[in-house]
Structures are given as structure tokens and as C-alpha cells.
């Protein structure tokens, strides 16, 4: 995502601890959070004069693009002069220029790239505004199910150790394990998309395939152990 940002827009840079930076003429804009519905949170705008000296520092809690303008909320504007720093607060401000909405194509964070904490926060935002949260709930449950999926994959792999231990080449075992992994991945994605299409609970899309493969792995493990005991 960072490489994409730098490659498609030279005025954008990403820093892990400082969020997103955008240069717009004599302004430098620092955005800590970018949401897919063309809204921003926790942003600073630094305006420089012709001598490249800081003349204004503006903080806004939120910025939402509505029609052809940006609406900023909880704004704190600090104007800097040689004599003093004057700070003015306002609940709302309308800006015709902040960043081009087209830049969201580059800087947008997809659900799969968002952290669990950010997903949770954005789900709360959508829910408070009575918007659809299913896509992001699925991504959150998928994120929480990741550690469990590793355990399920291990459980699914163990029977192959018993069943195919006498195979002469390791390549065959690697191939079978790879196919099994691909099947798990594809089924997991397919079930997740089905829950979105048919409006099923998102938790079902994240955990139902894992439960299915856990049962299959347990069955294969018991079967392989029984076969091994019969052979011995």
C-alpha cells in the first residue's frame, strides 16, 4: 500500500507512526486516520508563508467531503505572528479545498488492510450513522479468526503425516499440503462473500469454514491413528 501511494501520487507519503502526509502548495496536511467513505479523522494542516515560515497550524477532529466541499468539525486554528500565537476554536468549518477526493483512490484503506482496532472504531462510526457495517464486521471477525485458522491448519496437516509418511518423495506431500491450504483459503473467502450477499451474520462467514475443517481434521486424525494402530 505504501509503494502504491508513492508510485501514484508524488505529493503523498506514508509514515508508520505519523499517519499520512499530503503536500498542497504551501500547506502540509497530516492525516492520522482515513476512512473509506471519504472522511478523515485527527488531521493537522500546516500553512507556510512565502518565506516558508509557519503562519497557521489547524487541527480538526473530523473532515467529511460533502458534495463539493469539506466539512471540518471541532476545529482549533492557531495563527502565528512575531508577537503572539492566537488560537480560535470553532465547532464547524466549511472548506472548498483540503485534498482532492480523487486521492482517496490512492490512500483508501481496504478492510483487509485495517487493524482490528481501526475496524472496530469504523464499525461503530457506520453503526451510529445507520450505514451498512457487514463488510467491515466480516473483516474484523476474519482478523480475530486468524490465530484459530493457524491451529485448524495444523490439525488438518497432522493426518497427512500419518497417511503419507511412506511416500518416497517429499514433493508429493508438499503438493498435497499446498492443495489443502488453497482449498481452505478459497472456501473461507467464498463463505465470507456468501454471508455478505445473503445478509447472513458476519461471524458465520469467519468461523463456519474453520469449524468445518476442524471437524474434518479431527476425523482424519482419528482415522489415520486407527489405521496406523491396525498396521502395527
Secondary structure by P-SEA (a helix, b strand, c coil): caaaaaaccccbbbbccccbbbbcccbbbbbccccccccccbbbbbbbcccccccbbbbbccccccccbbbbcbbbbbbbcccbbbbbbbcbbbbccccccccccccccccccccaaaaaaaaaaaaaacccaaaaaaaaaaaaaaaaaaaaaaaaaaaaaaaccccccaaaaaaaaaaaaaaaaaaaaaaaaaaaaacccccccccaaaaaaaaaaaaaaaaaaaaaaaac
